[in-house]
Amino acid sequence: MTWLRNRARDGSWLWFVLRRRVYQKGHALQRLLIGPRLPVNPDGRVRVHLGCGDVNATGFINVDASAVPHVHYVRDVTDLSIFPDGFADLVYACHVLEHVRHPMVTRTLWEWRRVLKPGGVLRLSVPDFERILHVYEACDRDLQSVVGFFMGGQQLPHDTHCSVFDRAYLSQKLVESGFREVRQWDARRAEDHEMDDWASRQIERSGRWFDISLNLEAVK
């Protein structure tokens, strides 16, 4: 322990890692014993953020496979049995659906629809196949310029892309899953969206900036 305290005074990265692990384990134990403390919004609306990762948006119930402190429910986002039918006003998933196995996409969309209230909105952002092809062509067909957006980072168990989407295909899947009023949404202007995530980010290739996301939302 003396060695650890000395390293702590030195600002050691190891001490930081140990503290982070203890912090995460403590929150995991709290979730297990007493359940998560869910946000209550002044307007009474329920907002759910699926696959939130490092993003902790105010007023959202966070669901993710990683047990980081701001995640309320640690689980696979294809199974939302923690929520009753008609629970949420808004379900948001940014660069999540492409991680779902292709045969499971429609079933997953039905599950996400289930937890929405009538008139509730499913808001999605996914890598846009057409925009990624545009980047590929603009970079002289250098596959390395886009391979990560097709395949995922593949550094973590849940970081592999299993599905691809363009506007027509994702719209079709949403309609097949019982949604209506499929439309594009603007991440820089949308209500209930104050997040810095892939819905609005661009990528830089060869000194040029490109949008790579397809943003669609639909109504239950």
C-alpha positions, 0 to 999 in steps of 0.5 A: 500500500505504501508503494501505491500511495507513493505512485498516487502522489506521483500521479501514476497512471496505474493509480488512476486505472485502479481508482477507475476500476474501483469506481466502476465496480462500486457503481455496478454493485449499486445497480445490482443491489438497489437498481439504477437511479433513473432521471426524472424530467420536468416535462414528464417525458421519458428518453432512452439512449441505447448504446450510449457508450461514453455519452451521458446526455442529461435526462436520458436513461442510458443502456449499454453493454459497458458497465461505466458509471453513467449507464443505468442498464448494462445489457445487450440493446436488442433485448429491452425486457427491462422496460414495459410496453409503451414506456418511452417518448423517445428512443435514441440509438447513434451508430448502434444498429449497424452492430446488430446482426443482419438477420436480427435488424427487423426483430430489433426494431420491433423490440425498440418500437415496443417500448415506445408510447403511441406517437413516440419517436425512434431516432437513429443514426447509422453509417450511410453506405452511399456517403461512405462510397462517396468518401471511397471515390474521393480518396481514389478508391483507397479502401483504408479510408473507409474500412473502419466504417464498414467493418467497425473498430473490432477492438472490443466484443461489441465493436464489429459492424454486421449490417449496412444501410442506405436511406431506402433500405433503412426506411424499408426496415422501419416500415416493415417494423410497424413505424410510420412517418419516416423522415430525416432529422438534423443533429444540429437542430433537433429537439432533445439532442445536445450530444456530440456524437456521430450523428453530427461528426464529420471525418477528415480524409486528404484535407477534406471533410465528409459527413458519413451518417444517415439520420432517420427517425420514425413514429410509432 
